Amino acid sequence: MNQEGSACACACQNETDQEKYDRIQEIIDEYKDVEGSLIQVLHFAQGIYGYLPDELQKFIADGMNIPLNEVYGVVTFYTLFSTRPKGENTIGVCMGTACYVKGAKDVLKAFSDQLGIKVGQTSEDLKFTLEITRCIGACGLAPAITINNKVYQKVDPQKVHAILEEY
């Protein structure tokens, strides 16, 4: 995937918060009476808003008529949900056994040093989020990373700057 291919082509990035909340309300209205639908609603909400801040969790709890602590419990339990904004590009450094043994820890440090962020953080310009992933199925090409859905193989710390320059 090239850089242009990773950008969202829809108009959702130009939506106001109110427009996003209106769309989330429509989803809540559709699912609020469906038992066990909280994860589905949270998934849609995160897709629309980008993350699940406290005020959005309260909005969802009120809309679904469930306690806020139930929403918070689900959001904080599942790693797919985020309470902080994520960057335009998510870097996932594989720390599976093969990648770790072949130097993923040094690759992670190189990304962290060059971006000035730690694991789980997003750069100030909201361009990159740095995460650790588990095996991505590229063990023979370790250490491997992903940026969005693109896999980079046999990455070493010297390649990190060039990889970041692509974005």
N, C-alpha and C positions, 0 to 999 in steps of 0.2 A: 504494500500500500504506500503510495506516495503521500507527501505532505498534504496535497490538495484533497486526497481521498479520505483523510482523517477528519476533515472539517465537516461540520454539520451543514447540510445544504438547505435545511428548512428555515422557516422564519421564527422558530421558537426562541432563538437567542435574542430576538428583538422584543419579545413579550414583556410587558410590565409584570411586577409581582402580582398585581390584582388580577391580571389575565391568567397567570399561572394558578393562582388560588381558585379562580372561577373554574378552570378545567379540573383541578383536584376536587372541587366540590361536586362536579358532575360525576366523577368516579366514586366519590363517597356515596352519593345518592344512589348510584347503581348497585353498590356492593354492601351498603350498611346493614341490610337485612339478610345477607348471606352469611351463614355461620362459618367461621374460620377464614374469613376473607381479609383479615387485617394485613397479613403479609402481602397479599396481592395489592391492596390499596397503597401500602408503604412503597412497594416496588414501583407502581405507577407514579406516585408522588415524587419519589426520588428521580425518576426518569424525566419528569417535567421540571422540577425545581433544581435538580442537580445534587442535592443533599437534603438532609432532614434536620433543620435547625429546631430548637426548642419550640418556637412559636408555631411552626408547621405541625409539630407533633401534637401540640395542644389543639390546633385547628382540627386535626384528624380525630383526636380523642373526642372532642365536642361533637363533631359531625357524625361520628359512629356511635355516640352515646356510650362510650366505654371509658374507664379510668385512664388518666394520663400515665400512671405508672405501668399500666399494661402495655401501652404503646412504647414507652421508654424501654421497658424490659425487652421487648422484641427487637427494637432498633439497636440496642446495645449488645444483644446476644448474637445476632447474625452479623458476620463480618461483611456481608455484601452491602449493608447499610452504613452510611456515613453521616455523622452529625456536623461535619465540617466541609466547606467547599472543596471540591477536587479540581485539580489542574486540567487544562485542556488536553494534556497528554499524561497518561499514567504509565510510569515506568515500573515494571515488575521484575525484580531481580530474583531469579530462581535460587532457592537455598535447599533444593533437594540434595540428596547425598552426593550424586555425581558432580553437580555444579559446585557444591560446597568444597568437595575434595580438590577440584580443579581450579579453585581460586575465586569463587563467587563473592567471598567476604571482601577481597581486595577490590573487586568490581563495584560492589555496593559502596565501599568507602570512597572510591573515585567519584561516583555519582553524587554521593552526599557532599563531598568536598567541593566539587565544581558547582553544584546547585546551592550550596549553603543551607541545606535542609537535612533533617534526619528522617528516618523511616516513619511513614505515616503522615508526614508533613507535605505541604504544598508550597511551592515557591511564591514569593510576594507578588509576582506578576501573574499568578494563577496559570502559568504555562505548564508546569510539571508537578506531579504528585509522585512521591517515591514510596514504593511498597515492596514487601517481600512476598514472593509466591512460592508455592511448593511445586513439585515436579510438573513441568509443562510438556513432558514427553519428548524432550530433545536431549536425553542423557548422553547419547553418542557424540553430541556436538557441544558438550559442556565446556565452560560455563555459558549458559544461555540467559537472555533477558527478553522481555516483551516491552514494546511501547505501543500502547493501545492493542491492536491485534497483530502487529508485526513482530516476528521472532528474529532476534539477532543471535547468531551462533558464534561459539568460540570467542567470546568477548574477553578482552583483557583491559586493565586500567588505561593503557595507552590509546585504546580505541574510543574511550568514553567521550572525549571532546568532539571527535568527528561525528559520532552518533548524535550527540546533542545538537550539533550544527544543522542536522537534517530537519530540525523542527523549529 
